[in-house]
Every structure is written in C-alpha cells, then in structure tokens.
Amino acid sequence: MPMDAREIEELIRDALPDATVTIRDLAGDGDHYAAVVVSESFRGKSRVQQHQIVYQALRGQMGGALHALALQTSAPPQA
C-alpha cells in the first residue's frame, strides 16, 4: 500500500521537529516523491549523513510502501 505525502511528512517531523518539510508527488501514484528537508540537525553533517537521518525517520518504508524519494537536504542559512 503506497504512502501519502502527509504520512511521509509526519514521519520526518517526528524525527526532526524543527524541520521544514516539502513533499511533492512526482508521478501521482503515491510511490514516487520528492522531498526538501531543511533542519538545523543537518548542520556540519555530510549530504550522505543528512539523507541517512531522513531514511531512518521513514522507519524502513523506503523500498516498500515508499518506492522512490528524490531527496534534497540542508541546514537553514545562518543568521
């Protein structure tokens, strides 16, 4: 059963409460999404580490209920 964008966003926000999360359904099928996640938690971490944090937040759904996720992550700009 596919995941909806709201469920993906909630999982990410549960793990990263400060995050700004934008989810877009790429194919209209509930299986292929793009996500932009901005969180202070990413500061000082490599892109790979940032993506691992998001994948962990998805609790094993990648490759199952969530087939594909194009992911962009970053820390917010410093004031």
C-alpha positions in Angstrom: 0.0 0.0 0.0 1.5 3.4 -1.0 2.3 6.1 1.5 0.7 9.5 1.2 2.7 12.8 1.4 1.2 13.7 4.7 2.4 10.4 6.3 6.0 10.9 4.9 6.0 14.5 6.3 4.8 13.3 9.7 7.5 10.7 10.0 10.2 13.2 9.1 8.8 15.8 11.5 8.6 13.2 14.3 12.3 12.6 13.9 13.2 16.3 13.1 10.7 18.5 14.9 12.5 21.7 13.7 12.4 20.7 10.1 10.8 22.5 7.2 9.5 19.7 5.0 8.1 20.0 1.5 6.8 16.8 -0.2 5.8 16.6 -3.8 4.2 13.6 -5.6 6.2 13.2 -8.8 4.1 10.6 -10.6 0.6 10.9 -9.0 0.9 7.2 -7.9 1.8 7.6 -4.3 5.1 5.8 -4.8 7.4 8.4 -6.2 8.0 11.6 -4.2 10.4 14.5 -4.0 11.2 15.9 -0.6 13.0 19.0 0.5 14.0 18.9 4.2 15.7 21.8 6.0 16.8 21.2 9.6 19.4 22.6 12.0 20.2 18.9 12.8 21.9 18.7 9.4 24.5 21.4 10.2 28.0 20.0 9.9 26.9 16.7 8.5 27.7 15.4 5.0 24.9 15.1 2.5 25.1 11.3 2.9 24.6 11.6 6.7 21.7 14.0 6.2 20.0 11.6 3.9 20.6 8.7 6.3 18.8 10.7 9.0 15.8 11.1 6.8 15.8 7.5 5.7 15.9 6.4 9.4 13.0 8.7 10.1 11.0 6.8 7.4 11.3 3.7 9.6 12.1 1.1 6.9 9.4 2.3 4.4 11.9 3.0 1.6 11.8 0.3 -0.9 8.5 -1.0 0.5 5.5 1.3 0.8 7.6 4.2 -0.5 9.3 3.2 -3.8 11.3 6.3 -4.6 12.2 9.5 -2.8 14.2 12.3 -4.5 15.7 14.0 -1.5 17.2 17.4 -1.0 18.5 18.2 2.4 20.3 21.2 4.0 20.7 23.2 7.2 19.0 26.6 7.3 21.0 29.7 6.4 22.9 31.1 9.4 21.5 34.4 10.7 
